[in-house]
Amino acid sequence: MSVANLETASADRLAPVLHAALHRLGHLGREGAVALARLVEDDDADFDEAAAWIADVASGALRE
């Protein structure tokens, strides 16, 4: 999937891309976290909501 398609990607198409990106950021550790933090605005409600959902997935609180 190209970056140009992110705005219209379905959840089923986007999830594997996000999963791979999160794995890579995890491998990069703090360096990856700092790179992501540079992109996030303080008042980015969409990012905050996505981060909350990812936290639910990481804790095992979200299942089908």
N, C-alpha and C positions, 0 to 999 in steps of 0.2 A: 504494500500500500504506500502511495506517495503522500508526502506532507500536504499536498494540495487537496487530497481527498478526506482529510481529517474532519473538516467541518460537516461533512454529510455522511460520514461513516456510521454504519449501524453498530450497536453494542457488540454483536457477534463478530464483526470485522475488526473493531477497535480493541477489544479486550486482549487478543493475543499480542498485539503490538505493544500495548501498555504493559502487559506481563513481561515481555522480553526487555522492555526499557527499564522497568523496575528492577529486574534481575541484574541488568548491567550496572545500574546506579548502585545497587547493593554491593556489587563487586568493587566498585570505585570507592565505596565508603564515604568518608567525609568530603572528599573531593567532589563526588557526585552530588551529595546533598548541597554543598555550597553552590555548585553550578546551577542546580534547580532553584535554590533560594534567590539567586540573582534575577531569575525570571518572574518570580511571584511578587505581585503587588500586595501591599498591606490590606487593602480593602477588596480583594478578589474573592467575592462570594462563591463563584463557580468552583474555584480551586479549593476553597474551604470545604464546600460540600463534597467534592470528589475525595479530598483527603479523609473526611469522616467516613465515607463509604469504604475506602481502602483500609482504614483502621478496623472497621467492622469485619472485613474479609480476613485481615491479618490475625484478628483475635479469634476467628472461627465463629463469630456471631451471625454471620450471614451465609445462608445455604439456600438452595432452590426449594 
